[in-house]
Amino acid sequence: MTPPVGAHIWGRDPIAEAAEVGAEIVQLFLSDPQSWERPAPRDDAAELRASELGVYVHAPYLINVCSPKPNVRHGSRKILQQTCEAAAEVGALAVIVHPGHAEDGIDEGVARWTSTLERLESEVPVFLENTAGGENAVARRFDALARLWEAVSAARTDVEIGFCFDTCHAHAAGEDLGDAVERARAITGGIDLLHLNDSRDPAGTGADRHANIGAGQIDLDALRHMVVAAEAPVIVETPRDVDALRADVEFARAALAG
């Protein structure tokens, strides 16, 4: 079966927005991505649960459970828990979260992820995403990702853990995109969601600035290859001009169709 394709949308009216850009699945925020504020209940929660539209929730960007700073770490765990609860209310397929970084070292950060998962309660799977930059980031380079994955796989938790691969982030991290998906799958056992994004910046800069497909620095054939090799649902997180977003969704769909 061909994986579904969709987009990160505005989130005001997910069902209508999905139709507008030709999406079979969508991703959205349930709260301000730059805020510690608890997600508010949605009036359309029952409608989304009953809908055939697959919904993914992206957790706030400021989450960093790897931090050695107790206030940052505990605040991150709290908003992650609240996001998972809110995601269950809308019937989300998963919550996607950036794994973060630890100023005192990758191994310390990895250990804090294990502790986080052993405290977390979630009916919804949690997908960890490779990241673009940052010193001591626990999922930027694939050697660090391997250490993280070994640890979270051994965590004493009932939460289902998955992996989200972001094409722009791998490019920004300086990974070879020719086989990046295959190497990531070898580490994590599979890819559960692909974030398909072009990049405004050259490879290896650590800059997480997405571009519409064909408007950035990533070779189009490399993007097509990653879409196919991931064998996973595809979400484009490109700038949200309606026509451009629809074209990016169609690019992914065409790549899957061969």
N, C-alpha and C positions, 0 to 999 in steps of 0.2 A: 504494500500500500504506500502511495506517495505521501510523504510527510506534509502536514498542513503548513501554510505560510501566512504570516500576518505582520503586524506592526505595533510599535509602541505609540499609543494614541494619547489624546488630550485627557480622556477619562471623564468628561462631563456626561456624555451619553454613549457608552461603549458600543452598544448594539448598532446605533445609527452611524457612529464613526467608523466602525468596522465595514459596514456596507459602503460607505463613502470612498474608502481606499481599497476595497476589494479584499479585505482580510478575512481569513477563516478563523484566526486566533488573534488575540490582542494581548498587549502588556500595558500596565498602567501603574501609577502611584496611588496609594490610598491616603497619603498625607504629603505634606510639603517635604520634598527630598532633602532639603537643607535644614530641617527642623526636628527637634526632639518631641514635637507634639504628637500625642496619641491619635491614631486614625479615627476620624469621626464615623459614626454609623452612616451607611448609605441608604437612601430611600429606595434605590433600585436593587438592593441586595437579593430580594426574593426573585425578581425578574432575571437577574444574572444567574442565580442558581438554577432556575428553570430553563434557561436558554441553552441552545446547542452551541453557542459561542464559547470557545475555550479561552479562559482568562488566566494570564500570568500576572503576578504582582511583583514589582521591583521594590525592594526595601530601600529606605532612605540612604543617601550617599554617605552621610556622616557616620554611619555605623562603623565602629572599629573595635571589635571585641578582642583584638590582639594587643591593644594598648597597655603599657605598664602603668598608666595613670588610672587609679581606681575610679575616679569620677567618669572618665571617658568609657572605660570598660563596662562599668555597671550600668551607665546610661545606655550604652549600645545594646547590652543584653536585654534591658527593659523594653526599648523600642522594637527590637527584633521580636521579642515575645508578643508584644501588642500587634505588630504587623502580621504575624502568623495567625493570631486570633481573628483579626479583621479579614485576612485572606480567606479563612475558612467560612466566614459569614457570606462571602460572595461566591463561594464554590470554586475558588481558584485551583488551578492545576498545580501550582508551585509558587514559592517565594524565592526570588533571586536576590542574592546578597554578595557584595564585594567583600572578600575575606580580610582586607585591611593590611596593616603593617605594624611592626613592633620596633620602637626605637632601641630596645635593648637586645635585638637579635631575632632572627627568623625562628630558631628553635623555641625561644620563649613565647613567641606569638603563636606558633603551632600548638603548644601546650595549652594556651588559653582558649584556643578553639575547641579542644577536647573538653575542657571544663565547661565551656559555654553549651555545647551540645548535651552534656550530661545534666544540665539544668533546664534546658529548653523543653517545652511541651508544645507539640504542634500536630494537628490532624493533617496538615498540608506539607508535602515534601519541601525541603529547603535545598536549593541549587546554589552551590558555590561557583563563582565566576572568576576566570583568569583576569588579572588586572593589568593596567597599562604601564604604571610607573610607581615610583616611591622607593625610598631606601628601606631595606629590610621588609619589603612586601612579601607576604607569604604565598602569593599566587601570581607573581609577575613572570619570572623565569621558570621553565619547566622543571629544573632540578629542585626548586623550592616547592613547586606544586606537588612533586612526588613525595616530599617529606610531609606536606600537609595532608595529602590523601591517605598516606599510610596511617597517620594519627587519627583522622576522623573516621576512617573505616574501622578502627579498633575501639572507638568511643562507646561507652555503655549508655546507649540511647535508643529510644523507640522511634525517634524521628527519622524518616526516610531522607537520605542524603543523595543528591544528584549533582551533575556538573553541567555548567553553562559555558560554552566556548564563544568568546567574542573575537571576531576577526580583526577589528581595529586595535584592540588591546594586544593581541599577539604581534601585530605589526609594530606597534609602539614599543613593545618590549624587546624588539629586535630578533624575534624568533623567525626562522626560515619558514615561510608560509607554504612552501612546496610540499612539506610533509608534517606541518604543525598539527593538523587535525589527527593524523594517524598517531603521532607521538603522544598527544593528549589522551587519545582513546586507550593507548597502551598503559598509561598511568592510571586513569580513572575507571577503566573497564567499559567506557562508553560515554557518549555525549547525549544529554537529555534535552538540551535546547541549544540552538545556534543563534547568536546575535550577529546578524549580517550587516556590517558597517564598513564603508570606505573611510579613509583617514585624510584629514587636511594636512598632516605633517609627514615628514620623511620617516622611514623606519628607524627604530632604536632611540627615538627622542623621548620616549616616556609620556608623550602628550596624548591625552585622551580627548581628542576633538574629532567627532564624527563628521563625515561628509556623505552626501547622497552618492549612490553608486555611480561610478564613472566621473565624479567631480573631484576625486581625491587622488591619493598617491599609490593606491593598491592596484596591481594589475588585474584586469577584469577576468582573465582566465584563472588566476589564482583564487579569486572570489568564487567563480563557478565551481572550481575543484573542491573548495572547502564546503560549499553547499551540499554537493553530492556525497563527499566523503564522510560528512558528519552523520548522515543517516538519522536525522533528528528534525523535529519541528523548527521552523525558521521564523525569527522575529527581526524585522529591520528597525533599528533605532536611529534612523537618519533624521535630519532636520524636517520638521513637520509642516512643510508646504503640501497641501493636499495632492496636487498633481504629481509632484516629485515623489511623494511617499507612495502613491499608487504605482508609479513607474518602478520604484525599488521593489515593491511586492511582486510585480510582474517579472522583474529580472530573476528573482529567486525562483518563482514558479517555472519560468522557462529553463533555468538551469536544471531543475529537478526533472523536467520533461525531456531533457537531453536535446 
